[in-house]
Amino acid sequence: MRLSHILSTMAILSIVHGGAWAQTSEPESLGSFKDWSAFKLNDANGLVCFALASPEEMLPKNVSHGEVFFLVSNWVTRNVEGEPSLVTGYSFKEKSDVTVEIGSSKWQMFTDAQRAWVRDRDDEAALLDAMRAGSAMRVKGTSARGTATEYRISLSGISAALDRINSDCN
């Protein structure tokens, strides 16, 4: 994972979280695990570890998607473990949903600006289990301009990346 991608993610997260990350140093790499990378960041909000991957395929190909990442975060001070989310380089359609598909299973995510989270927190563990067992996932949403977007994200390395953030941020 290129550092420029990570720094772009940090900029997006600083906007989403009220600028608190804007004054931090770079996240510490915990390693690359095939198509996933793991990081640790200690900032004004406390310790957070996250695993992330970029899509292997972004559709439609004729539009600018900006930087797109799927993350799984552990927020130690908030006592949140295994929070999946999607960050895009564009805003989603207001009050729209994003669908995550792994095999025949589907999960709904709610959107807010450039980010999406699992709608029902009780579904997060099932999604993470499916991610560990799967080989790829499809993530589908709608941009604020009404463009249907779709991402194929490899799950190769997700188990090792999750194990690493769980060992460093629990």
CYANA upper distance limits for C-alpha pairs under 8 A (distance plus 0.5 A):
  1 MET  CA      5 HIS  CA      7.45
  1 MET  CA      6 ILE  CA      8.01
  1 MET  CA     32 SER  CA      8.01
  1 MET  CA     36 TRP  CA      8.37
  1 MET  CA     37 SER  CA      7.22
  1 MET  CA     53 ALA  CA      8.48
  2 ARG  CA      6 ILE  CA      7.23
  3 LEU  CA      7 LEU  CA      6.64
  4 SER  CA      8 SER  CA      6.59
  5 HIS  CA      9 THR  CA      6.75
  5 HIS  CA     67 GLU  CA      7.60
  6 ILE  CA     10 MET  CA      6.73
  7 LEU  CA     11 ALA  CA      6.71
  7 LEU  CA     26 GLU  CA      7.88
  8 SER  CA     12 ILE  CA      6.82
  8 SER  CA     67 GLU  CA      7.62
  9 THR  CA     13 LEU  CA      6.59
  9 THR  CA     67 GLU  CA      8.08
  9 THR  CA     69 PHE  CA      8.08
  9 THR  CA     87 VAL  CA      8.20
 10 MET  CA     14 SER  CA      6.54
 10 MET  CA     21 TRP  CA      7.51
 10 MET  CA     22 ALA  CA      8.20
 11 ALA  CA     15 ILE  CA      6.99
 11 ALA  CA     21 TRP  CA      8.13
 11 ALA  CA     22 ALA  CA      7.23
 12 ILE  CA     16 VAL  CA      6.79
 12 ILE  CA     87 VAL  CA      8.18
 13 LEU  CA     17 HIS  CA      6.43
 13 LEU  CA     19 GLY  CA      8.46
 13 LEU  CA     21 TRP  CA      7.54
 14 SER  CA     18 GLY  CA      6.55
 14 SER  CA     19 GLY  CA      4.86
 14 SER  CA     20 ALA  CA      6.38
 14 SER  CA     21 TRP  CA      5.11
 14 SER  CA     22 ALA  CA      5.84
 15 ILE  CA     19 GLY  CA      5.76
 17 HIS  CA     21 TRP  CA      7.89
 19 GLY  CA     23 GLN  CA      8.22
 20 ALA  CA     24 THR  CA      8.30
 20 ALA  CA     43 ASP  CA      8.24
 20 ALA  CA     44 ALA  CA      6.85
 20 ALA  CA     45 ASN  CA      7.55
 21 TRP  CA     43 ASP  CA      7.15
 21 TRP  CA     44 ALA  CA      7.81
 21 TRP  CA     45 ASN  CA      8.49
 24 THR  CA     42 ASN  CA      8.47
 24 THR  CA     43 ASP  CA      6.34
 24 THR  CA     44 ALA  CA      8.30
 26 GLU  CA     41 LEU  CA      8.02
 27 PRO  CA     39 PHE  CA      6.54
 27 PRO  CA     40 LYS  CA      6.11
 27 PRO  CA     41 LEU  CA      5.28
 27 PRO  CA     42 ASN  CA      8.38
 28 GLU  CA     39 PHE  CA      5.94
 28 GLU  CA     40 LYS  CA      5.60
 28 GLU  CA     41 LEU  CA      6.72
 29 SER  CA     37 SER  CA      8.24
 29 SER  CA     38 ALA  CA      6.64
 29 SER  CA     39 PHE  CA      5.03
 29 SER  CA     40 LYS  CA      7.01
 30 LEU  CA     37 SER  CA      7.98
 30 LEU  CA     38 ALA  CA      5.57
 30 LEU  CA     39 PHE  CA      5.50
 30 LEU  CA     40 LYS  CA      7.23
 30 LEU  CA    164 ARG  CA      7.70
 30 LEU  CA    165 ILE  CA      8.28
 31 GLY  CA     37 SER  CA      6.37
 31 GLY  CA     38 ALA  CA      6.07
 31 GLY  CA     39 PHE  CA      7.80
 31 GLY  CA    161 ALA  CA      8.27
 32 SER  CA     36 TRP  CA      6.50
 32 SER  CA     37 SER  CA      4.80
 32 SER  CA     38 ALA  CA      6.93
 32 SER  CA    161 ALA  CA      7.99
 33 PHE  CA     37 SER  CA      6.25
 33 PHE  CA     38 ALA  CA      8.37
 33 PHE  CA    156 SER  CA      8.32
 33 PHE  CA    157 GLY  CA      5.25
 33 PHE  CA    158 ILE  CA      7.70
 33 PHE  CA    160 ALA  CA      6.79
 33 PHE  CA    161 ALA  CA      6.49
 34 LYS  CA    156 SER  CA      6.43
 34 LYS  CA    157 GLY  CA      5.34
 35 ASP  CA     53 ALA  CA      6.80
 35 ASP  CA    154 SER  CA      7.00
 35 ASP  CA    155 LEU  CA      7.55
 35 ASP  CA    156 SER  CA      6.15
 35 ASP  CA    157 GLY  CA      6.28
 35 ASP  CA    158 ILE  CA      8.13
 36 TRP  CA     51 ALA  CA      7.07
 36 TRP  CA     52 LEU  CA      6.08
 36 TRP  CA     53 ALA  CA      5.36
 36 TRP  CA    155 LEU  CA      8.14
 36 TRP  CA    156 SER  CA      7.70
 36 TRP  CA    157 GLY  CA      6.07
 36 TRP  CA    158 ILE  CA      6.38
 36 TRP  CA    161 ALA  CA      6.85
 37 SER  CA     51 ALA  CA      5.99
 37 SER  CA     52 LEU  CA      6.03
 37 SER  CA     53 ALA  CA      7.11
 37 SER  CA    161 ALA  CA      6.73
 38 ALA  CA     49 CYS  CA      7.78
 38 ALA  CA     50 PHE  CA      6.20
 38 ALA  CA     51 ALA  CA      4.76
 38 ALA  CA     52 LEU  CA      7.03
 38 ALA  CA    161 ALA  CA      6.05
 38 ALA  CA    162 LEU  CA      8.24
 38 ALA  CA    164 ARG  CA      7.55
 38 ALA  CA    165 ILE  CA      6.98
 39 PHE  CA     49 CYS  CA      6.05
 39 PHE  CA     50 PHE  CA      5.92
 39 PHE  CA     51 ALA  CA      6.88
 39 PHE  CA    165 ILE  CA      7.84
 40 LYS  CA     47 LEU  CA      7.81
 40 LYS  CA     48 VAL  CA      6.38
 40 LYS  CA     49 CYS  CA      4.79
 40 LYS  CA     50 PHE  CA      7.05
 40 LYS  CA    165 ILE  CA      8.14
 40 LYS  CA    168 ASP  CA      8.33
 40 LYS  CA    169 CYS  CA      8.46
 41 LEU  CA     47 LEU  CA      6.32
 41 LEU  CA     48 VAL  CA      5.86
 41 LEU  CA     49 CYS  CA      6.74
 42 ASN  CA     46 GLY  CA      5.89
 42 ASN  CA     47 LEU  CA      4.82
 42 ASN  CA     48 VAL  CA      6.83
 43 ASP  CA     47 LEU  CA      6.98
 45 ASN  CA     77 THR  CA      7.97
 46 GLY  CA     75 TRP  CA      8.21
 46 GLY  CA     76 VAL  CA      7.54
 46 GLY  CA     77 THR  CA      6.26
 47 LEU  CA     75 TRP  CA      6.86
 47 LEU  CA     76 VAL  CA      6.07
 47 LEU  CA     77 THR  CA      7.08
 47 LEU  CA    169 CYS  CA      7.83
 48 VAL  CA     73 SER  CA      7.39
 48 VAL  CA     74 ASN  CA      6.04
 48 VAL  CA     75 TRP  CA      5.09
 48 VAL  CA     76 VAL  CA      6.47
 48 VAL  CA    169 CYS  CA      7.31
 49 CYS  CA     73 SER  CA      6.26
 49 CYS  CA     74 ASN  CA      5.71
 49 CYS  CA     75 TRP  CA      7.30
 49 CYS  CA    165 ILE  CA      6.00
 49 CYS  CA    168 ASP  CA      7.82
 49 CYS  CA    169 CYS  CA      6.38
 50 PHE  CA     71 LEU  CA      6.93
 50 PHE  CA     72 VAL  CA      5.93
 50 PHE  CA     73 SER  CA      4.72
 50 PHE  CA     74 ASN  CA      6.66
 50 PHE  CA    165 ILE  CA      6.75
 51 ALA  CA     71 LEU  CA      6.05
 51 ALA  CA     72 VAL  CA      5.75
 51 ALA  CA     73 SER  CA      7.07
 51 ALA  CA    158 ILE  CA      8.30
 51 ALA  CA    161 ALA  CA      6.35
 51 ALA  CA    162 LEU  CA      6.94
 51 ALA  CA    165 ILE  CA      7.41
 52 LEU  CA     69 PHE  CA      6.82
 52 LEU  CA     70 PHE  CA      6.00
 52 LEU  CA     71 LEU  CA      4.86
 52 LEU  CA     72 VAL  CA      7.00
 53 ALA  CA     69 PHE  CA      6.08
 53 ALA  CA     70 PHE  CA      6.03
 53 ALA  CA     71 LEU  CA      7.31
 53 ALA  CA    153 ILE  CA      7.70
 53 ALA  CA    154 SER  CA      8.32
 54 SER  CA     68 VAL  CA      6.50
 54 SER  CA     69 PHE  CA      5.23
 54 SER  CA     70 PHE  CA      7.00
 54 SER  CA    153 ILE  CA      7.18
 55 PRO  CA     68 VAL  CA      7.48
 55 PRO  CA     69 PHE  CA      7.43
 55 PRO  CA     70 PHE  CA      8.42
 55 PRO  CA    151 TYR  CA      6.27
 55 PRO  CA    152 ARG  CA      5.94
 55 PRO  CA    153 ILE  CA      4.94
 55 PRO  CA    154 SER  CA      7.61
 56 GLU  CA    151 TYR  CA      7.93
 56 GLU  CA    152 ARG  CA      6.20
 56 GLU  CA    153 ILE  CA      6.10
 56 GLU  CA    154 SER  CA      7.25
 57 GLU  CA    151 TYR  CA      6.09
 57 GLU  CA    152 ARG  CA      5.56
 57 GLU  CA    153 ILE  CA      7.69
 58 MET  CA     65 HIS  CA      8.14
 58 MET  CA    149 THR  CA      7.93
 58 MET  CA    150 GLU  CA      6.45
 58 MET  CA    151 TYR  CA      5.25
 58 MET  CA    152 ARG  CA      7.25
 59 LEU  CA     63 VAL  CA      8.49
 59 LEU  CA    149 THR  CA      6.08
 59 LEU  CA    150 GLU  CA      5.55
 59 LEU  CA    151 TYR  CA      6.84
 60 PRO  CA    148 ALA  CA      8.23
 60 PRO  CA    149 THR  CA      6.76
 60 PRO  CA    150 GLU  CA      7.70
 65 HIS  CA     88 THR  CA      7.49
 65 HIS  CA     89 GLY  CA      6.18
 65 HIS  CA     90 TYR  CA      7.03
 66 GLY  CA     88 THR  CA      7.13
 66 GLY  CA     89 GLY  CA      4.52
 66 GLY  CA     90 TYR  CA      7.17
 67 GLU  CA     87 VAL  CA      8.37
 67 GLU  CA     88 THR  CA      6.33
 67 GLU  CA     89 GLY  CA      5.38
 68 VAL  CA     86 LEU  CA      7.97
 68 VAL  CA     87 VAL  CA      6.11
 68 VAL  CA     88 THR  CA      4.82
 68 VAL  CA     89 GLY  CA      6.51
 69 PHE  CA     86 LEU  CA      6.37
 69 PHE  CA     87 VAL  CA      5.74
 69 PHE  CA     88 THR  CA      7.03
 70 PHE  CA     84 PRO  CA      7.84
 70 PHE  CA     85 SER  CA      6.39
 70 PHE  CA     86 LEU  CA      5.02
 70 PHE  CA     87 VAL  CA      6.87
 70 PHE  CA    153 ILE  CA      8.48
 71 LEU  CA     83 GLU  CA      8.36
 71 LEU  CA     84 PRO  CA      6.11
 71 LEU  CA     85 SER  CA      5.75
 71 LEU  CA     86 LEU  CA      6.65
 71 LEU  CA     87 VAL  CA      8.21
 72 VAL  CA     82 GLY  CA      6.14
 72 VAL  CA     83 GLU  CA      5.67
 72 VAL  CA     84 PRO  CA      4.78
 72 VAL  CA     85 SER  CA      6.83
 72 VAL  CA    162 LEU  CA      8.26
 73 SER  CA     80 VAL  CA      8.39
 73 SER  CA     81 GLU  CA      7.10
 73 SER  CA     82 GLY  CA      6.00
 73 SER  CA     83 GLU  CA      5.50
 73 SER  CA     84 PRO  CA      7.00
 74 ASN  CA     79 ASN  CA      8.33
 74 ASN  CA     80 VAL  CA      6.09
 74 ASN  CA     81 GLU  CA      4.83
 74 ASN  CA     82 GLY  CA      6.07
 74 ASN  CA     83 GLU  CA      7.05
 74 ASN  CA    165 ILE  CA      7.76
 74 ASN  CA    166 ASN  CA      7.96
 74 ASN  CA    169 CYS  CA      6.92
 74 ASN  CA    170 ASN  CA      8.30
 75 TRP  CA     79 ASN  CA      6.49
 75 TRP  CA     80 VAL  CA      5.48
 75 TRP  CA     81 GLU  CA      6.85
 75 TRP  CA    169 CYS  CA      8.19
 76 VAL  CA     80 VAL  CA      6.84
 76 VAL  CA     81 GLU  CA      8.02
 76 VAL  CA    169 CYS  CA      6.75
 76 VAL  CA    170 ASN  CA      6.99
 81 GLU  CA    166 ASN  CA      8.47
 81 GLU  CA    170 ASN  CA      8.43
 82 GLY  CA    124 GLU  CA      7.73
 82 GLY  CA    125 ALA  CA      7.93
 82 GLY  CA    128 LEU  CA      7.99
 83 GLU  CA    117 TRP  CA      8.33
 83 GLU  CA    124 GLU  CA      7.30
 84 PRO  CA    117 TRP  CA      6.85
 84 PRO  CA    118 VAL  CA      7.24
 84 PRO  CA    124 GLU  CA      7.43
 84 PRO  CA    128 LEU  CA      8.34
 85 SER  CA    115 ARG  CA      7.45
 85 SER  CA    116 ALA  CA      5.96
 85 SER  CA    117 TRP  CA      5.16
 85 SER  CA    118 VAL  CA      7.46
 86 LEU  CA    115 ARG  CA      5.99
 86 LEU  CA    116 ALA  CA      5.58
 86 LEU  CA    117 TRP  CA      7.24
 87 VAL  CA    114 GLN  CA      6.29
 87 VAL  CA    115 ARG  CA      5.12
 87 VAL  CA    116 ALA  CA      7.26
 88 THR  CA    114 GLN  CA      5.79
 88 THR  CA    115 ARG  CA      6.90
 89 GLY  CA    114 GLN  CA      7.06
 90 TYR  CA    113 ALA  CA      8.25
 90 TYR  CA    114 GLN  CA      6.09
 90 TYR  CA    143 SER  CA      7.43
 90 TYR  CA    144 ALA  CA      8.29
 91 SER  CA    112 ASP  CA      8.30
 91 SER  CA    113 ALA  CA      5.15
 91 SER  CA    114 GLN  CA      4.86
 91 SER  CA    115 ARG  CA      8.16
 91 SER  CA    143 SER  CA      6.44
 91 SER  CA    144 ALA  CA      6.09
 92 PHE  CA     96 SER  CA      7.53
 92 PHE  CA    111 THR  CA      7.04
 92 PHE  CA    112 ASP  CA      7.54
 92 PHE  CA    113 ALA  CA      6.16
 92 PHE  CA    114 GLN  CA      6.45
 92 PHE  CA    115 ARG  CA      8.14
 92 PHE  CA    141 GLY  CA      7.87
 92 PHE  CA    142 THR  CA      6.33
 92 PHE  CA    143 SER  CA      4.68
 92 PHE  CA    144 ALA  CA      5.23
 93 LYS  CA    111 THR  CA      8.48
 93 LYS  CA    113 ALA  CA      8.44
 93 LYS  CA    142 THR  CA      6.25
 93 LYS  CA    143 SER  CA      5.42
 93 LYS  CA    144 ALA  CA      4.22
 93 LYS  CA    145 ARG  CA      7.46
 93 LYS  CA    146 GLY  CA      7.14
 94 GLU  CA    111 THR  CA      7.86
 94 GLU  CA    112 ASP  CA      7.74
 94 GLU  CA    113 ALA  CA      8.00
 94 GLU  CA    144 ALA  CA      7.18
 95 LYS  CA    110 PHE  CA      7.88
 95 LYS  CA    111 THR  CA      7.05
 95 LYS  CA    112 ASP  CA      8.13
 96 SER  CA    110 PHE  CA      7.13
 96 SER  CA    111 THR  CA      6.63
 96 SER  CA    141 GLY  CA      8.20
 96 SER  CA    142 THR  CA      7.59
 97 ASP  CA    108 GLN  CA      6.88
 97 ASP  CA    109 MET  CA      6.01
 97 ASP  CA    110 PHE  CA      5.37
 97 ASP  CA    111 THR  CA      6.50
 97 ASP  CA    116 ALA  CA      8.45
 97 ASP  CA    141 GLY  CA      6.98
 97 ASP  CA    142 THR  CA      8.31
 98 VAL  CA    108 GLN  CA      6.34
 98 VAL  CA    109 MET  CA      5.42
 98 VAL  CA    110 PHE  CA      6.86
 98 VAL  CA    111 THR  CA      7.55
 98 VAL  CA    116 ALA  CA      7.42
 98 VAL  CA    139 VAL  CA      7.32
 98 VAL  CA    140 LYS  CA      5.97
 98 VAL  CA    141 GLY  CA      4.97
 98 VAL  CA    142 THR  CA      7.96
 99 THR  CA    106 LYS  CA      7.10
 99 THR  CA    107 TRP  CA      6.23
 99 THR  CA    108 GLN  CA      5.33
 99 THR  CA    109 MET  CA      6.67
 99 THR  CA    138 ARG  CA      8.47
 99 THR  CA    139 VAL  CA      6.12
 99 THR  CA    140 LYS  CA      5.66
 99 THR  CA    141 GLY  CA      7.07
100 VAL  CA    106 LYS  CA      6.03
100 VAL  CA    107 TRP  CA      5.67
100 VAL  CA    108 GLN  CA      6.98
100 VAL  CA    109 MET  CA      8.09
100 VAL  CA    137 MET  CA      7.31
100 VAL  CA    138 ARG  CA      6.23
100 VAL  CA    139 VAL  CA      5.01
100 VAL  CA    140 LYS  CA      7.09
101 GLU  CA    105 SER  CA      6.23
101 GLU  CA    106 LYS  CA      5.07
101 GLU  CA    107 TRP  CA      7.18
101 GLU  CA    137 MET  CA      6.03
101 GLU  CA    138 ARG  CA      5.57
101 GLU  CA    139 VAL  CA      6.86
102 ILE  CA    106 LYS  CA      7.09
102 ILE  CA    130 ALA  CA      7.27
102 ILE  CA    131 MET  CA      7.76
102 ILE  CA    134 GLY  CA      7.14
102 ILE  CA    136 ALA  CA      7.17
102 ILE  CA    137 MET  CA      5.26
102 ILE  CA    138 ARG  CA      7.17
103 GLY  CA    134 GLY  CA      7.96
103 GLY  CA    137 MET  CA      8.07
107 TRP  CA    118 VAL  CA      7.63
107 TRP  CA    119 ARG  CA      8.49
107 TRP  CA    123 ASP  CA      7.97
107 TRP  CA    127 LEU  CA      7.76
108 GLN  CA    118 VAL  CA      6.46
108 GLN  CA    119 ARG  CA      6.20
108 GLN  CA    120 ASP  CA      8.41
109 MET  CA    116 ALA  CA      6.16
109 MET  CA    117 TRP  CA      5.37
109 MET  CA    118 VAL  CA      4.58
109 MET  CA    119 ARG  CA      5.17
110 PHE  CA    116 ALA  CA      5.85
110 PHE  CA    117 TRP  CA      6.05
110 PHE  CA    118 VAL  CA      6.86
110 PHE  CA    119 ARG  CA      5.86
111 THR  CA    115 ARG  CA      6.21
111 THR  CA    116 ALA  CA      4.74
111 THR  CA    117 TRP  CA      7.16
112 ASP  CA    116 ALA  CA      6.77
118 VAL  CA    123 ASP  CA      7.68
118 VAL  CA    124 GLU  CA      7.03
119 ARG  CA    123 ASP  CA      8.43
120 ASP  CA    124 GLU  CA      7.77
122 ASP  CA    126 ALA  CA      8.43
123 ASP  CA    127 LEU  CA      6.73
124 GLU  CA    128 LEU  CA      6.69
125 ALA  CA    129 ASP  CA      6.62
126 ALA  CA    130 ALA  CA      6.67
127 LEU  CA    131 MET  CA      6.60
128 LEU  CA    132 ARG  CA      6.72
129 ASP  CA    133 ALA  CA      6.81
130 ALA  CA    134 GLY  CA      6.27
131 MET  CA    135 SER  CA      8.04
131 MET  CA    136 ALA  CA      8.21
131 MET  CA    137 MET  CA      8.10
131 MET  CA    155 LEU  CA      6.80
131 MET  CA    158 ILE  CA      7.64
132 ARG  CA    155 LEU  CA      7.70
132 ARG  CA    158 ILE  CA      6.68
132 ARG  CA    159 SER  CA      5.79
134 GLY  CA    155 LEU  CA      6.92
135 SER  CA    154 SER  CA      6.68
135 SER  CA    155 LEU  CA      5.45
135 SER  CA    156 SER  CA      6.60
136 ALA  CA    152 ARG  CA      7.29
136 ALA  CA    153 ILE  CA      6.09
136 ALA  CA    154 SER  CA      4.89
136 ALA  CA    155 LEU  CA      5.43
136 ALA  CA    156 SER  CA      8.07
137 MET  CA    152 ARG  CA      6.29
137 MET  CA    153 ILE  CA      5.85
137 MET  CA    154 SER  CA      7.05
137 MET  CA    155 LEU  CA      7.56
138 ARG  CA    150 GLU  CA      7.29
138 ARG  CA    151 TYR  CA      6.02
138 ARG  CA    152 ARG  CA      5.21
138 ARG  CA    153 ILE  CA      6.90
139 VAL  CA    150 GLU  CA      6.07
139 VAL  CA    151 TYR  CA      5.59
139 VAL  CA    152 ARG  CA      7.11
139 VAL  CA    153 ILE  CA      8.31
140 LYS  CA    148 ALA  CA      7.79
140 LYS  CA    149 THR  CA      6.13
140 LYS  CA    150 GLU  CA      4.89
140 LYS  CA    151 TYR  CA      6.99
141 GLY  CA    148 ALA  CA      6.40
141 GLY  CA    149 THR  CA      5.77
141 GLY  CA    150 GLU  CA      7.01
142 THR  CA    146 GLY  CA      6.20
142 THR  CA    147 THR  CA      5.92
142 THR  CA    148 ALA  CA      5.01
142 THR  CA    149 THR  CA      6.26
143 SER  CA    147 THR  CA      5.65
143 SER  CA    148 ALA  CA      7.04
143 SER  CA    149 THR  CA      7.58
157 GLY  CA    161 ALA  CA      6.74
158 ILE  CA    162 LEU  CA      6.50
159 SER  CA    163 ASP  CA      6.55
160 ALA  CA    164 ARG  CA      6.65
161 ALA  CA    165 ILE  CA      6.89
162 LEU  CA    166 ASN  CA      6.48
163 ASP  CA    167 SER  CA      6.64
164 ARG  CA    168 ASP  CA      6.73
165 ILE  CA    169 CYS  CA      6.17
166 ASN  CA    170 ASN  CA      6.31
